[in-house]
């Protein structure tokens, strides 16, 4: 992978990981449509993507540093009593929301791993993602959620997040849809989704870094991967800032434009690839 493609991948990752359009789906489809000639089944492709996820996680931590600092102080008992209790409750809810992904990911990682590098299947699931977003908007609970996110809400959002194990289904989009079904606003669900996803994305990146360093065939990718990770983090920070503002101001229909985009992009890319263009 050359430097230009690596930077383009970083920009793509930094935006699509947070936007409800599936970063993995785009990472599979875009190189195929644009004929970048990248071996998506090669040993360096997945670790490179995970390095971009590492950059994205750092961008998220930078944006929500106040929340993470407050949670750290609360867990360590360094804040005021009420502040500690609230911070510990939020941390516990994030743990509860993460449990389904850990269990389901461990059970189904191998059976579905072969789908990750299949552009046509990713195109189909981009269309499915559009349906998930539209259905989520249509079936959302309209009554106001008065008491914040409960442990039950966190678990249900975590279960919805697991839809993203299918390439083309957005993790953030699925989590936001889960929040909407619990009567949580787009902005509230998005913030919880971004906080929930940060440790998972960070842990996956940290786990793959040794492969980039120690495996001979991946060593050459380390330098460009680090640059790409930085770019991804910057784009992720900007994307998060935009989305939090957007969701606060478009609570009635916020997911619909992304659903339309996914439907058009998925169908158009599928037809393009099938035609051999």
URFENKA-V727632 format. One record per pair of residues at least 12 apart in sequence whose C-alpha atoms are under 7 Angstrom apart, sorted by the first residue. I is the first residue (numbers start at 0). J is the second residue. D is the distance in whole Angstrom. If there is no record, write none. Layout:
# URFENKA-V727632
I;J;D
I;J;D
This chain:
# URFENKA-V727632
0;37;7
2;223;6
5;223;7
5;227;6
6;227;5
6;230;7
9;51;6
9;227;5
9;228;7
9;230;6
9;231;5
10;230;7
10;231;6
10;234;6
12;51;7
12;231;6
13;55;6
13;231;4
13;232;6
13;234;5
13;235;4
14;234;6
14;235;6
14;238;6
17;171;6
17;235;7
17;238;7
17;239;7
19;169;5
19;171;5
19;172;4
19;257;7
20;169;5
20;257;7
20;261;6
21;167;5
21;168;6
21;169;4
21;170;7
23;166;6
23;167;6
24;121;5
24;125;7
24;166;5
24;167;4
27;116;6
27;117;7
27;118;6
27;121;7
28;118;5
28;121;7
28;122;7
31;118;7
32;268;7
32;272;7
39;116;6
40;116;6
43;217;6
46;207;6
46;211;7
47;224;6
49;203;7
49;204;5
49;207;7
50;204;5
50;208;7
50;224;6
50;228;6
51;227;6
51;228;5
51;231;6
52;200;6
52;204;6
53;200;6
53;201;5
53;204;5
53;228;7
54;228;4
54;229;6
54;231;5
54;232;4
55;231;6
55;232;4
55;235;5
56;197;5
56;200;6
56;201;5
57;232;6
58;232;4
58;233;6
58;235;5
58;236;5
59;197;7
59;235;7
59;236;6
62;236;6
69;86;6
70;86;5
70;87;6
70;90;6
73;86;5
73;87;6
74;87;6
92;150;6
92;153;6
93;153;7
93;195;5
95;153;6
95;154;6
96;153;5
96;154;5
96;156;6
96;157;4
96;195;7
97;157;6
97;195;7
99;157;6
99;158;6
100;157;7
100;161;6
114;166;7
115;166;6
119;269;6
121;166;5
121;167;5
122;167;7
122;265;4
122;266;7
122;268;6
122;269;6
123;265;6
124;166;7
124;167;5
124;168;6
125;167;4
125;168;6
125;261;5
125;262;7
125;265;5
126;261;6
126;262;5
126;265;5
126;266;7
128;167;7
128;168;5
128;169;7
128;261;7
129;258;4
129;259;7
129;261;5
129;262;5
130;258;7
132;172;7
132;176;7
132;254;6
132;255;7
132;258;6
133;255;6
133;258;6
135;176;5
135;179;7
136;252;7
136;254;7
138;180;7
139;179;5
139;180;5
139;182;7
140;179;6
140;180;5
140;181;6
140;182;5
141;182;6
142;182;6
143;182;6
144;182;5
144;183;6
152;181;6
155;177;6
156;174;5
156;177;5
156;178;6
157;174;7
159;173;5
159;174;5
159;177;5
160;173;5
160;174;5
171;192;6
174;192;6
175;188;5
175;189;6
175;192;7
184;250;7
185;246;6
185;250;6
186;243;6
186;246;5
186;247;5
